[in-house]
Amino acid sequence: MSSKTTGALWNALIRTHHITSRKKVAKLKQAATTHNVFALLRSGGCPGIMYVQGSQAGVESWVAVVQKLRYKDYHLASKPAPVSEDASGVTDARGILYEIESVKDYAARMDAAGLLPWWRKAMGFSGQDDRL
């Protein structure tokens, strides 16, 4: 059986310059519903951070939607891949997009899910003890 058909949880992380366009956020919310994924956005300022989790096909499709929206300084910080076995993932909910206003709160959410080391590495914060 291929990994696209198993129930494995996948995720990806995207960094952008900022996320301020409410039209784009609305499109991301619709894409979360359409592709049955959970998305977590840090919006309102710099940097823009987008975390997505769900099935492999859902995560890959949602990432493709983000890329087509042409965000400034779009960077796929962590390509779609299975969630680490020692991480619980952010949520079991699918088809929703949740916004967070601060990087500190985003880090706390990643920590609660067992994803903080993965997130820090993908964001480029690893090895910097004075950061988050």
C-alpha positions in Angstrom: 0.0 0.0 0.0 1.4 3.4 -0.9 2.0 6.1 1.7 -0.6 8.3 -0.1 -3.3 5.9 1.0 -2.2 5.3 4.6 -3.5 7.3 7.5 0.0 8.7 8.3 0.2 12.3 9.5 2.3 14.6 7.3 3.3 18.2 7.7 5.2 21.1 6.1 6.4 24.5 7.1 6.5 27.7 5.0 8.1 31.0 5.8 7.3 34.2 4.0 8.1 37.9 4.5 4.7 38.6 6.0 1.0 37.5 5.8 -1.3 40.5 5.8 -3.7 40.0 2.8 -7.1 39.0 4.2 -8.0 37.8 0.6 -5.0 35.4 0.6 -5.9 34.2 4.1 -9.4 33.5 3.0 -8.0 31.5 0.1 -5.8 29.5 2.5 -8.8 28.8 4.8 -10.8 27.6 1.8 -7.8 25.4 0.7 -7.6 23.9 4.3 -11.3 22.9 4.0 -10.9 21.7 0.4 -7.8 19.6 1.1 -8.9 18.5 4.6 -5.8 19.7 6.4 -5.1 21.7 9.6 -3.2 25.0 8.9 -1.6 27.3 11.5 -0.7 30.8 10.4 1.4 33.5 12.0 -0.2 36.5 10.4 -0.1 40.3 10.7 3.6 41.0 10.4 7.1 39.7 9.8 7.8 36.8 9.5 4.8 35.0 8.0 4.8 31.4 9.2 2.5 28.6 7.9 2.4 25.1 9.3 0.2 22.5 7.7 -0.6 18.9 8.7 -2.9 16.2 7.3 -2.6 13.4 4.8 0.3 13.4 2.3 -2.0 14.4 -0.6 -3.7 17.1 1.5 -0.5 18.7 2.7 1.1 18.6 -0.8 -2.0 20.2 -2.3 -2.2 22.9 0.3 1.4 23.8 -0.1 0.8 24.1 -3.9 -2.0 26.5 -3.2 0.3 28.7 -1.0 3.0 28.7 -3.7 0.5 29.9 -6.3 -0.4 32.9 -4.1 3.1 34.3 -4.7 4.0 35.4 -1.2 7.0 37.7 -0.9 10.1 35.7 0.1 8.3 32.4 -0.1 10.4 29.7 1.4 9.4 26.0 1.9 11.3 25.7 5.2 10.4 22.0 5.6 9.1 20.1 2.6 6.0 17.8 3.1 7.1 14.7 5.1 5.7 12.4 7.7 5.4 13.8 11.2 8.1 12.4 13.6 6.9 9.4 15.6 7.8 11.2 18.9 5.6 14.2 18.0 1.9 14.3 18.5 1.2 16.9 15.8 -0.6 20.2 16.5 -4.1 18.9 16.4 -6.4 16.1 15.2 -8.7 18.7 13.6 -8.8 18.8 9.9 -10.3 21.3 7.4 -9.5 24.4 9.5 -7.0 27.2 9.6 -6.1 28.9 12.8 -4.2 32.2 13.1 -1.6 33.2 15.8 -0.3 36.7 16.1 3.1 36.2 17.8 6.1 34.1 17.1 6.4 33.3 20.8 2.8 31.9 20.8 3.6 29.9 17.7 6.7 28.4 19.3 4.6 27.5 22.4 2.1 25.7 20.1 4.9 23.8 18.4 6.4 22.9 21.8 3.1 21.5 23.1 2.9 19.3 20.0 6.4 18.0 20.4 7.5 19.8 17.3 9.7 22.6 18.7 13.1 21.2 17.8 11.9 20.4 14.2 10.3 23.9 14.0 13.4 25.7 15.3 15.6 23.9 12.8 13.3 24.6 9.9 13.0 28.3 10.9 16.8 28.6 11.2 16.7 29.2 15.0 18.8 26.1 16.0 22.1 26.8 17.6 21.0 30.3 18.7 20.3 30.0 22.5 19.1 33.6 22.6 16.3 32.9 20.1 13.0 31.5 21.3 
